[in-house]
Amino acid sequence: MKGLLVKLIVCPVVVYISTFLFQDVFYPANYQPIIVGLVLGIVGHLMEVLMLRPGTLWISTFMDFLAATVIIYFSQWFFTGSQITWIGALLTAFFLAVTEYFQHIWLLRNGATEKS
């Protein structure tokens, strides 16, 4: 549960910051990157529940990167006026993957990935 709460905060913040850092990511309204970040947080949490185990740190992080790239790129089709290139989606997903890597380490060290 802690992992989901962290993702629901970190993912929207990262996507929102990316709109300022990268020219290839543009959302005309402030709520749009926040919604995309919430979707990424939920999808990322579901992927962690399904995949993250000791020994799968890099695979889980890479799969998060791929999923984030696709979701960010295709989000432009759902929001009027948004423009995102593949490069912008890749850069934002990389930024997210770095945060995911540290979240995965934290979850693995705390035993949060063990199922009861």
C-alpha positions in Angstrom: 0.0 0.0 0.0 2.9 2.3 0.7 4.2 1.7 -2.8 0.9 2.8 -4.3 0.8 6.0 -2.2 4.4 6.9 -3.2 3.6 6.3 -6.9 0.4 8.4 -6.8 2.6 11.3 -5.6 5.8 10.8 -7.5 4.5 9.9 -10.9 2.3 13.0 -11.4 5.1 15.3 -10.0 7.6 13.8 -12.5 5.3 14.1 -15.5 4.4 17.7 -14.5 8.1 18.6 -14.1 8.9 17.0 -17.4 6.6 19.5 -19.1 8.9 22.2 -18.0 12.2 20.4 -18.6 11.6 18.9 -22.1 10.4 20.8 -25.1 9.0 17.6 -26.6 6.4 17.2 -23.9 3.6 19.8 -23.9 0.3 19.7 -22.1 -1.8 22.9 -22.4 -3.6 22.5 -19.1 -2.1 21.8 -15.7 -4.4 18.9 -14.9 -3.4 16.9 -17.9 0.1 15.8 -16.8 -1.3 15.1 -13.3 -4.0 12.7 -14.8 -1.3 11.0 -16.9 0.9 10.7 -13.8 -2.0 9.1 -11.8 -2.6 6.6 -14.6 1.1 5.8 -14.6 1.1 5.4 -10.8 -1.8 2.9 -11.0 -0.3 1.0 -13.9 3.1 1.0 -12.3 1.7 -0.4 -9.0 -0.2 -3.2 -10.8 3.0 -4.1 -12.6 4.9 -4.2 -9.3 2.3 -6.4 -7.8 2.6 -8.8 -10.7 6.3 -8.7 -11.4 8.5 -7.3 -8.7 10.3 -10.0 -6.7 13.8 -10.4 -5.5 15.9 -10.9 -8.6 13.7 -9.0 -11.0 14.7 -5.4 -10.1 16.1 -4.5 -13.6 13.4 -6.4 -15.5 10.6 -4.6 -13.5 12.3 -1.2 -13.9 12.7 -1.7 -17.7 9.1 -2.8 -18.1 8.0 0.3 -16.2 10.1 2.3 -18.6 8.4 0.7 -21.6 4.9 1.1 -20.2 5.5 4.7 -19.3 6.9 5.5 -22.7 3.8 4.1 -24.4 1.3 5.7 -22.0 2.9 9.1 -22.2 3.2 9.1 -26.0 -0.4 8.0 -26.5 -1.8 10.3 -23.9 -1.6 13.1 -26.4 -4.5 11.5 -28.3 -6.7 11.9 -25.2 -6.0 15.6 -24.4 -6.8 18.3 -26.9 -3.8 20.5 -27.7 -1.2 18.3 -26.1 1.9 17.4 -28.2 4.4 14.7 -27.2 7.1 13.3 -29.5 8.7 9.9 -29.0 11.8 11.6 -27.7 9.8 13.5 -25.1 8.0 10.3 -24.1 11.4 8.5 -23.8 13.0 11.2 -21.8 10.0 11.5 -19.4 9.9 7.7 -19.1 13.6 7.6 -18.3 13.1 10.2 -15.6 10.3 8.1 -14.2 12.4 4.9 -14.5 15.1 6.4 -12.3 12.5 7.1 -9.6 11.0 3.7 -10.1 14.5 2.1 -9.6 14.8 3.6 -6.2 11.2 2.8 -5.2 11.8 -0.8 -6.2 15.0 -1.0 -4.1 13.0 0.4 -1.2 10.2 -2.0 -1.6 12.5 -5.0 -1.9 14.5 -4.0 1.1 11.4 -3.6 3.2 9.9 -6.9 2.1 6.9 -5.2 0.7 6.9 -7.5 -2.4 6.4 -10.7 -0.4 2.9 -12.1 -0.6 1.2 -13.5 2.4 
